[in-house]
């Protein structure tokens, strides 16, 4: 059986270093807001190229805290609108509605599955205060036109970088393209913890200070609470693990690119629609390798019979979820078609060449 993702193998690659770091953290007697978190934050901001990095409990909280901080700073008001892709994981919307902000959905580009930048301006109103871009599946979505548009309408650009750590656009890393970015270190991510974890990066001193306080019960000084905050802190154990794995991220992302290249070059089944590899200087990191087929159910069943696990990211778009009944009546044909047809093949730095060959043969024989 070729697993969709074998997390045990992923982490055993760094077993000795992780165990050494965990033992050191355990013996330190300090398990929150200590040196392990500080070290990881410093190394993360250096890697991303940002001025600040703040460790938080998970990727959803990273986004929640960004918008909560903008509200506390008076830059955004509750009830304001935020542009967000219709084709995304539900967390992108949850971060907005949790802050009593209104998500305004925009269709994706049919080629990249990311938000169609050309369709954003028509959705901007006097209530729009930000654009939340999502680098879906590990592919950058950004352009000079987006920067011009944001400046023209005085909008913040927030990156949902949960799936794209290590990706780049014109030699700038994702997470350092807009005004702030949220990261997820869920175990299956390209940089995954041994549990939950997240971070925010930005270059704004006041925003970073506010986020750090909000994540710590609204406090910068013990027992002095200036905001109605959250309890959302990256713990020392997860920070220690992430700091070890961060050193290997670029190499492991490159291994993902090599697998993706083979898939794109060698899968020739006309029933399968493959993603394209950017040729404009973008570097994507292939968190997921997502194909499309109008016979998805049969394809997934066939591959499982061949001993190949696959997953669907994601079967139901946010605007059709029961949680967002108020959006259920909206129609986004491109998004809906994508969610009905996508299937994710195994992709990681631990796949062997023989396993990749086996997957390609199976897909081609469907």
HELIX and SHEET records of a PDB file:
HELIX    1   1 UNK A    7  UNK A   12  1                                   6    
HELIX    2   2 UNK A   15  UNK A   28  1                                  14    
HELIX    3   3 UNK A   35  UNK A   48  1                                  14    
HELIX    4   4 UNK A   59  UNK A   72  1                                  14    
HELIX    5   5 UNK A   91  UNK A   97  1                                   7    
HELIX    6   6 UNK A  117  UNK A  119  5                                   3    
HELIX    7   7 UNK A  121  UNK A  123  5                                   3    
HELIX    8   8 UNK A  136  UNK A  138  5                                   3    
HELIX    9   9 UNK A  144  UNK A  152  1                                   9    
HELIX   10  10 UNK A  205  UNK A  214  1                                  10    
HELIX   11  11 UNK A  236  UNK A  246  1                                  11    
HELIX   12  12 UNK A  249  UNK A  266  1                                  18    
HELIX   13  13 UNK A  296  UNK A  305  1                                  10    
HELIX   14  14 UNK A  318  UNK A  320  5                                   3    
HELIX   15  15 UNK A  322  UNK A  327  5                                   6    
HELIX   16  16 UNK A  333  UNK A  341  1                                   9    
HELIX   17  17 UNK A  353  UNK A  365  1                                  13    
SHEET    1   A 7 UNK A  52  UNK A  56  0                                        
SHEET    2   A 7 UNK A 198  UNK A 202 -1                                        
SHEET    3   A 7 UNK A 180  UNK A 184 -1                                        
SHEET    4   A 7 UNK A 156  UNK A 160  1                                        
SHEET    5   A 7 UNK A 128  UNK A 134  1                                        
SHEET    6   A 7 UNK A  81  UNK A  85  1                                        
SHEET    7   A 7 UNK A 102  UNK A 106  1                                        
SHEET    1   B 2 UNK A 168  UNK A 169  0                                        
SHEET    2   B 2 UNK A 172  UNK A 173 -1                                        
SHEET    1   C 2 UNK A 219  UNK A 221  0                                        
SHEET    2   C 2 UNK A 224  UNK A 225 -1                                        
SHEET    1   D 2 UNK A 289  UNK A 292  0                                        
SHEET    2   D 2 UNK A 342  UNK A 345 -1                                        
END                                                                             
